[in-house]
Amino acid sequence: MKIQGKTAIVTGSAGGIGRATAVLLAMRGAADVSLVDINEAGLAETAQRVEAAGGRASVHKLDLSDISATDAWFRIHGDVDILHNNAGVVSGLPQFPDVDATRLQWIIDTNLTSLVAATQIAIQAMRQRGGGVVVNTVSTVALGTGFYDAMYATTKAAVMMFTRCCAPLKEDCNVRVVGMLPGLVDTPILDTTGAGGKSEWMKMVLANNEACTPDDIAGGVMALIEDDGLAGGDWLAVRRLDGKVEYQWGHADTL
Ligand SMILES: NC(=O)c1ccc[n+]([C@@H]2O[C@H](COP(=O)([O-])OP(=O)(O)OC[C@H]3O[C@@H](n4cnc5c(N)ncnc54)[C@H](O)[C@@H]3O)[C@@H](O)[C@H]2O)c1
């Protein structure tokens, strides 16, 4: 899809990957970018950057762990050409199996349930307007065999499967649902893995892996949006190796 003149929603856009994506959408000529997050100060900063990049931004404080609020918001604002479901959280402490049921529900609702609810409403609108693109931020952990944060990896694996299962929507109603799989990116989410900062396991991951920048990931999101040759259900993993950005493409039927 050509981004010029299109409308977009980016969730989790108060910083990190979501902010970089929103700004890059504006640079590519998106007509209007709706910024969604719980962090109002971060949203205001992103809006300024989107406008400095030549775009029009609107800010929306929304707690995506609240499914009825998410549903209500998307029913009013969800009629757009591009939806980037990007907000996400890690478990923090305590982790499974010591976490309580409320906290378990919180990570599932923030990372998965709200994403499905938002996608469902947006797709209904895109079907009416003749097409659209939904990009779900997954993670390379969805390609692996395990991760230090079991609930995070489980929700991301579910988002990956959901994305792949949406592949037929391309043929049914010209809506492409695709997955962005960032490798390690040095963003504020890493500081929520431990008690008041990075966990010991996250420090180890950072010491042993090269981190991407949010702009590396935003560039991959643009590639996913712009390539109408993709069949739907496709995914793109982005990592950094020896200072270079590496892309790994996969498709709905890629194991
Ligand atoms: N940073 C990494 O290494 C990495 C790797 C793979 C995938 N990801 C994924 O990328 C996405 C963006 O993360 P990031 O790295 O930019 O971190 P980030 O913390 O900068 O961004 C996450 C955003 O989501 C928002 N958010 C959290 N809970 C919310 C809620 N209930 N309602 C609304 N907004 C909420 C946060 O306020 C924040 O602005 C996440 O889905 C994350 O899981 C990150």
The ligand as a Gaussian input file, in Angstrom:
#p B3LYP/6-31G(d) Opt

LIG

0 1
 N       12.341000      -3.825000      22.763000
 C       12.503000      -5.052000      22.335000
 O       13.584000      -5.660000      22.470000
 C       11.357000      -5.759000      21.650000
 C       11.635000      -6.981000      20.996000
 C       10.598000      -7.640000      20.391000
 C        9.327000      -7.122000      20.406000
 N        9.082000      -5.946000      21.046000
 C        7.714000      -5.453000      21.041000
 O        7.670000      -4.173000      20.456000
 C        6.520000      -3.484000      20.923000
 C        6.900000      -2.070000      21.301000
 O        7.781000      -2.121000      22.403000
 P        9.035000      -1.159000      22.569000
 O       10.236000      -2.012000      22.522000
 O        8.942000      -0.009000      21.651000
 O        8.877000      -0.722000      24.090000
 P        8.179000       0.572000      24.732000
 O        8.009000       0.249000      26.168000
 O        8.914000       1.784000      24.344000
 O        6.772000       0.609000      23.993000
 C        5.614000      -0.063000      24.441000
 C        4.507000       0.960000      24.515000
 O        3.291000       0.295000      24.862000
 C        2.604000       1.119000      25.776000
 N        1.667000       0.343000      26.577000
 C        1.963000      -0.588000      27.514000
 N        0.836000      -1.033000      28.095000
 C       -0.188000      -0.378000      27.508000
 C       -1.596000      -0.401000      27.698000
 N       -2.167000      -1.192000      28.621000
 N       -2.353000       0.413000      26.942000
 C       -1.788000       1.242000      26.021000
 N       -0.462000       1.302000      25.801000
 C        0.330000       0.502000      26.542000
 C        3.699000       1.716000      26.645000
 O        3.267000       2.853000      27.366000
 C        4.776000       2.001000      25.620000
 O        4.689000       3.315000      25.095000
 C        5.952000      -4.312000      22.068000
 O        4.840000      -5.074000      21.584000
 C        7.098000      -5.243000      22.405000
 O        6.651000      -6.459000      22.966000
 C       10.067000      -5.240000      21.663000

